[in-house]
Amino acid sequence: MPDAMEPVTVGPGEGATIQGPAGGPLTFKVRGEQTDGALTAFENVVAPGDGPPLHTHSNEDESWYVLEGRLRFRLADERRDAPQGSFVFVPRGVPHCFQNVGETPARILVAFTPSGMEAFFDRFAELPDGPVDPGVFAHLGADVGMTVVGPPLAVSDPR
């Protein structure tokens, strides 16, 4: 019989922090190896105006809880605002992206079920500082079943 998973508690300010792809730090709260592959969750800071390109995940559902700030999402062909306190769920396969439309950094809690996206974020954090070519984002994502299908909202639907 396999070993049972252990409960995980991560306090405020705790967790491994790396540079995230949306202009700020990303702090892992739980990784797949701690949840037997069931969940990855992290706190992410998103710089004003920043956000990822339109993409899909072939293996994971993704959820966000907006802790601080205001995001705008593209979910398939719809645009939705997500102010502080909003929760957004996107099933695998649905094209999506978001943008921080506030004047200050946004802080979000992100969850992937099942886990599997950690390698993308780990590899992204190893890149040199500065702007990232969209082709690099697509290349790093392809290894974990993420496909870039369009530009970020700042390009496709600027405000």
N, C-alpha and C positions, 0 to 999 in steps of 0.2 A: 504494500500500500504506500503511495507517495506521501511525503511529508506534507502536513497541513500548512497553509499560508499563515504567516504571523500578522497580527494587527500592526498597523503603522500609524504613528502619531508624529506630525511635524509641526513644530511651534512657529509662531510669528518670526519672520526673518530667517528661518532655518530652511535648509535644502541646498542642493548643489546649484550654483548660479553660473550661467554661461551668457554670452552675448546672443540675443535673439535676433531673428531675421526681420523684426519690425521696429528697429531703431532703439531698442532698450534691452535691459537685462531680462533673462528668462530663468526662473528658479523652479527646478523640479521639486514637486511635493511628493510624488510617488512615480516610480518607473515600473515598466512591465516585469522586470525580474523580481520585484517585490510583491507583485499581484498575480503571479503565475500567468502573466500575459493578459489579464483581464482589463487593465486600466493604466493609462498614463495621464498624470495631471500636473499642471504647472501654472505658476503665476507669471504673467508676462506684462512688461511695460511697453506701450506702443507710443512712439513719438508722434506729435501733431502732424497730420497730413499723411502719415505712413500707413502701410498695410500691404499684404501680399498680393501677387497676381491672382487672377481667377484660376481656380484649380479644382480638381476632384481627388478623392481618395477611393481607391478600389477595395481597401480592406477595413477601414475604420469609419465609424460615425464620429462626429466632432461636435463638441458643445462649448459654449462660452457663457460666463457670467460676468457682467460688467460691474466691477467693484468701484471704479472711479472713472469719470470721463464720459465721453459720448462717442459711440461708434456708429458707422453706417455700413450696412451689409448689402451685398448682392447675393441673392439666393435664387439660383437658376436665372429667370428673367425678371424677378421682382427686386425692388430696392426697399429696405426696411431700416428705420432708425432704431438704435439701441442705446438709450441713455442709461445712466447709472441705475443699477438694480435690474436691468433687463437680462433675460436668459434666452439664448438662441441654441437650437439643436439642428444639425444638418446630417441627414442620413448619408451613408457612403454612396458615391456615384453622383451626387448632386453638385453641379458647379457652384462655387461660392468664393467670396473674398470679402474683406472688410477694410475700412479706413477709419482712422481716428480723425473725426471732424471737429474736435475741440481745439482750444487754444493751448492746452496744457497736456502733458503726457496722460494717457489713459492706462488704467491697471485692470487686467482681466484674469480670470481663472479659466483655463482651457483644459478640457478633458477629451481624450481619445479612447474609444472602446471598440474593439479591444486595443491593447497597446500595440506598438510597432513603429511609431513615428520618431522615437528617440534618436535613432541613427541620423535622420535628416537634421535635427537640431544640433546634435553633437558635431556633425561634419560642417554645418553652416558656421558654427562658433569658431572653427579652426581657420576660416578664411581671414585674410588681412583686412584691417579696418578700411572703410570707404565704401563707395557705392558698389552694389553687386549687380553684375550683368544678369538680365532675366534668364539667359541661357544657363547660367550657373545654378540658379534656383531650380530650373527644370531638370538639369542633370542630377543634382543632389536628390531631388524628389523622386525621380524615376526609379531609383534603387529601392524605394519603400512603397511603390504603388501609387505615388502622387503624380498626377499629370497636369501640367500647366495648359490651360485652354484659352487664356486671354490675358489682357493687361490688368494692372491694378486699377481700382476705382479712380484714383487720382488722374489716370490717363484716359480711361474709357468714359467716365462720367464725372468730370471735375465740377466742384462747387465753387 
